[in-house]
């Protein structure tokens, strides 16, 4: 359990409907090293339905949807605590009980002693085809395993799933988004980018462009 999970979340009636929001916008928040919210931009406030004064000082899991497998957050926090950015597709829960899907991007802030003090998170909408065809079936399976056998076996399943595809989680979602963009003729190169020999650098370039960073 990460420290964010120690806080009790408010109870909400789940509504199986998506939040209506401008999916060209970027949801942004800033937390301390323990996931406590210190800033939320207007897009965050508009989409999640909480006022900014309701969010300040709250754990970020205030918007965690019960449809999300715990293993995804386990892997996310392990990467962040080790100083590694992590891109995850997440289903969030608005104050109204409605849901919204996003892909994450993090900026890790350190103090003069190189200790992590803040995380700046940016989130954008995810194509519906990617969610319904790939992410929802995978997350449903992970949730079923967690309910039956625990997070440890959910993580083992996720590792095996990714090993079969010969990709990391981040590589997998990157491929899903790229394939969806190409299928919809959405992938347009506005400028030429250098070809990176290292796959990790190519991934970073992809997500920088996705989040306009």
Protein Blocks (a to p, Z undefined) as FASTA:
>chain_A
ZZklmpccddddddfbdcdddfkbccdddddfkopafbdcfklmmmnopafklmgopafk
lmpcfkbcfklmmmmmmmmmnopacddddddddfkopacdddddddddddfkopafbdcd
ddddddfklmmmmmmmmmmmmmmmmmmnojklmmmmmmmmmmmnopafklmmmmmmmmmm
mmnopaccfbdcdddfblklmmmmmmmmmnoZZ
